[in-house]
Amino acid sequence: MLTKNVVMKKKMPLYAKILIGMGIGLVWGIAAGPLGIVEFTHDWIRPFGTIFINCLKLIAVPLIIVSLIDGVSNLSDVSKLSRMGGKTIGLYIGTTIIAVTIGLTLVNIIDPGHYLSIERRDQLRESFAADLDTSIITAHGTKDSGPLQILVDIVPDNLFNSFSDNTNMLQVIFFAILFGVAMILSPKDKVAPVKNFFDGANHVILSIVDIIMRYAPVGVFALLASLTIDLELLQALSVYSLNVVLGLAIMVFVTYPLLLKSMTKVKYSRFMKAVLPAQILGFSTSSSAATLPVTMDCVEKNLGVSEEVSSFVLPLGATINMDGTSIHQGVSAVFIAQAFGIDLSLGQQLTILMTAVLASIGAAAVPGAGIIMLIIVLEAVGLDPAGLALILAVDRPLDMLRTAVNVTGDSTVAAIIASSEDAIKDESELGKIKEIDTSQVDTSQS
């Protein structure tokens, strides 16, 4: 009888529930068109996905403020913050350059552009004209603002305006780091109550994350079900899509393992198992910012990275480190040029590389942000942004994949920085943490 009760109390892990929701959602999205339930899905299923995304966005700014202030204030001195910040930004920029290079190399070798027919191009251009007009206007506002506008935009002129818009994450991060540094420089007895407040607030925010994540399987199902996948278009763009996927796979299974092996003692098999829940959520939500709470939880509890490191490195990475998106920029820009019979010179492709790296800094970590970045890249080499109509139909599935890579890249850098700062648990301690964490997650799903 006791054995039976123990079995009954064992709960399905959260990531398994998310995978089930994702699978059912994909099947629903494929079947919606043939069964004639697209309108029903849009009216009665999609809102639940929107609610889930809104819940995650709701806590994005509070999480970044509280975790960064708490993490920065835990540092012993400002010099440590400067050292860790320099290494973090250097690694993020380095992996982004590698990512764009991989994308450009593959697209020149595979040459997927000639696989698209003229009829399909014209049809897509007409179908997505409205979406392109909106994106082009947004991109022009970014492009025409000047080369140093990125630096200007980091410093807010009104703090509450920054808090009210999730696209202003760099401004929020700037304030949080400034606040944390000021706490380090202030007398400890004076800031002790403030420190205690943010310690407590951090625990409260993480509890809110746990509550929201119980709803994740339903939200993931609703998001994928509402895609209403066009199988004919996916077939026509299969070579392009596989080109992007191959680049993402090289980043995940070659670049990141080499970085971890050369700079840490973390085994990649354990790393992948540890960050799997964050990868799945990143895939389903297409938002590094929305996935940030889960990424931090996985990196701290499953990899053993200290909260001091994760609370600084990961929020920064969710904003400026987009390796998966950068691969997509390189492949897509050259693919669009190929589709229109334009040969890009080496200089133009180097321009794509630099523009993609700079455009990734400060881009909103939300679904669809890659399209805005890509318009800036296209115009940098003189390509018509309307060419985006060629890829918009398959952008969402690829956006989901590249977001999972973005999350993996953030976690990789966090592990490297933690190892360099001697702020990561060894494998024996990780085993104990993993057992405790699994038990707690199972209990929370009751």
C-alpha positions, 0 to 999 in steps of 0.5 A, a space after each residue: 500500500 505504501 509503495 502504491 502511494 509513493 508511485 501515485 505521488 510521483 508527478 510528471 516533470 514540468 519539461 515533459 508536460 511542456 513537450 506534450 503541450 508542444 506536440 499537441 499544439 504542432 498537430 493542431 496547427 497542421 490540422 487547423 487548415 484542412 479541418 476548417 478550424 482556423 477561425 476557431 483556433 484564432 478566437 478560442 485557443 490563441 488567447 491562452 497563448 497570449 495570456 501566457 506570454 503576457 504573464 512572462 512579460 509581466 515579470 520580465 522587468 521586475 525580475 531584471 531589476 531585482 536580480 541585477 541589483 541583488 546580484 551586483 550588490 553581492 559583489 565585493 567591490 566594483 573592480 570585480 564587477 568591471 572584470 566580470 562585465 568585460 569578460 561577459 561582453 567580450 564573450 557575447 560579441 565573440 560568439 555573435 561574430 562566430 555565429 554570423 560567420 557560420 551563417 554566411 559560410 553555409 549560405 554561400 556553399 549551399 546557395 538556396 536562393 535558386 530553389 524559389 520560383 518567381 510565382 511564389 516570390 510574387 505571391 509572398 510579396 503581395 501576401 506580406 506587404 502590410 507586415 513589411 510596411 510596418 517593419 520597414 517603418 520601424 527599421 528606418 527609425 532605428 537606421 536613421 538615428 545615427 551610429 551612436 544612438 545605441 549608446 544614447 538609448 541605453 541611458 533613459 531620460 525617464 525611468 518609469 517610461 523604461 519600466 513600462 516598455 519591455 523593449 527598453 531592457 538595456 535602459 532597465 539594465 543600466 539603471 539596475 547596474 548603476 543602483 547596484 554599484 551605488 549600493 557597493 559604494 555606500 556604507 554597508 550599515 546604511 544600505 542593509 535594509 535596502 539589501 534585505 528588501 531586494 533579497 526578499 523581493 528576489 525570492 518573491 519574484 521567483 515564486 511568481 515564476 513558479 506559479 506562472 510555469 505551472 500554466 506553461 504546457 497550456 500556453 505552449 499548446 496555444 502558441 503552437 496551435 495558432 501557427 496554422 502551418 502552411 505545408 506547401 510553403 514549408 516545402 518550397 522553402 525547405 532548403 533555406 530552412 535547412 540551411 538556417 537549421 544547419 547553422 544553428 546545429 553547428 553553433 549548439 553541437 560544435 561551437 558551444 561544446 568547444 568553448 565549454 571544453 576549453 574554458 570550463 570543466 563542465 561536461 556538455 552532456 550534463 550542460 544540455 540536460 541542465 538547460 533543456 527546460 529553458 531551451 524548450 521554453 525558448 523554442 515555444 515562446 520565441 522570446 529570450 526575455 520571457 524565458 529568462 526566469 527559467 534560464 536563470 533557474 536552470 543555470 543556478 540549480 542544475 549547473 551550479 552557477 552562483 546567483 552572483 554570476 547568473 543574475 548579472 550575465 543572463 539578463 545582459 545576455 537576454 538583451 545583447 547576445 543573440 547567436 541564433 538570430 545572428 546566424 539567421 541574419 547572415 543566411 537570410 540576407 544572402 538568400 534574399 540576394 540570391 533569390 533576386 539574382 544578386 551576387 554580394 561581394 566579400 565587402 558587402 558580406 563583411 558589412 552584413 557581419 558587422 551590421 548584424 553584430 551591432 544590430 543584435 545589441 539592444 534588439 528586443 528579446 521578443 518574438 519577431 525582433 529578428 525581422 526588424 534586425 534583418 531589415 537593417 542588415 538588408 539596407 546596409 548592403 543595398 537590398 530591398 527590404 521587401 525581399 523579406 516576403 520570401 521568408 516571412 512564412 517560415 520565420 516563426 518556426 525558425 524564430 523558435 529554433 534560433 531563440 533556443 540557440 540564443 538561450 543556450 548561448 547565454 547559458 554557455 557564457 554564464 558557465 564560462 564566466 562562473 568557471 573563470 570566477 571560481 563561482 560554479 559547483 563541481 560535479 559531485 555537488 551538482 549531483 546533490 543539487 539535481 536530486 533536490 531540484 527534481 524533488 522540488 519541481 515534482 512537488 510543485 506540480 501537484 
